[in-house]
Amino acid sequence: MTKQRPLSSETSHTPAEKLLAWYDRHHRVLPWRVTPDDYRQGVRPDPYRIWLSEVMLQQTTVEAVKAYFLKFTGLWPTVQALADATEDDVLRGWAGLGYYSRARNLKKCADMIAMQYDGQFPQSVDGLKQLPGIGDYTSAAIAAIAFDIPAAVVDGNVERVVSRLFAIKTVMPQAKVEIRKFTEQLTPQNRPGDFAQAMMDLGATICTPKKPACILCPLNDNCAALSEGEPELYPVKAPKKARPVRYGAAFIIVSPQGEVYLRKRADKGLLAGMSEVPNSDWIAANECATPEHIMQLTSAERAPFAAQWLPSGSITHIFTHFELRLSVYKADVTSIPPSNNGWWVAQQNLGEEALPTVMKKAIGAALPDTFK
Ligand code: SF4
């Protein structure tokens, strides 16, 4: 008679327990987080800091967010302080992070919390979702991390981990429903916030899009995609459509004192309310566009006024729904025609303006030392 092998302590643990034990040892130290040790001592993260970091982290890397987070919390340490700031100040602080509607919603949300919620974040997923700019993901993240509510927190990293753990064959984005269901099943009642952060860390450091380090993964015993042999196949993606290309021209206007001329973008639409250098409309050209047509779209003839426009290279910038290619021109001028409604900024002060990255690239093409 063969003896039955006892279950090892490793296999008798749930995936959440294994992941939390891994998180205790390997968590990333981030300025908005409370460490697992502090958590056990009863310390809870400030919902303001969790909210701010989560909004910043949408579409942006952790490394890029750290400096912005420290800047924002230095300037505006509380949600009330952020509500007291002007929208222009917030946009200026945000410049370079991209997706500027997030900054405007940040300000609106701070205003609402200050005026309607007595400066306190609502302590439920549904309550949080009533606030501007807070959707399924951010409400669940704040609820779990700041208020210990076992909400399923599903970002891109978690989607990847869960789709691999369960080898979900449904194509994205349709697979999101299944992924959410499985994440709900995995999320524990105990330490749901640390569990959410552990899933994010696992996705960012071990279960990476390419070459996941499965040998180091605390969930490798549970992973269906690993058993199949090709975890990189998950999440299953539909074939990508080519991004359309738009063309235009940007004009760097420099005064005799070396200042650069800026203006404000319209209050609605892409990069609304941000600063910019004068530039033409951005016009889409299909794959069959002739070189002559593209030259026309990027020509100095599209300048806001006549001047000695010198070609200063070109830049490419990727937006979510299109790629932008701008030819850059520079002119030294002594005055601006009165119909132009902008302002002059000394080159060393350009970093303080609410300039989106695309505009910084354009200025950098004509004045290479500006943003060094
Ligand atoms: S075993 Fe590999 S593929 Fe599966 S969750 Fe862990 S790192 Fe990801």
Residues whose N, C-alpha, C, O or C-beta is under 5 A from the ligand:
A	BS01	SF4	V161 R164 L165 I206 C207 P212 A213 C214 C217 L219 N220 C223 L226 P231
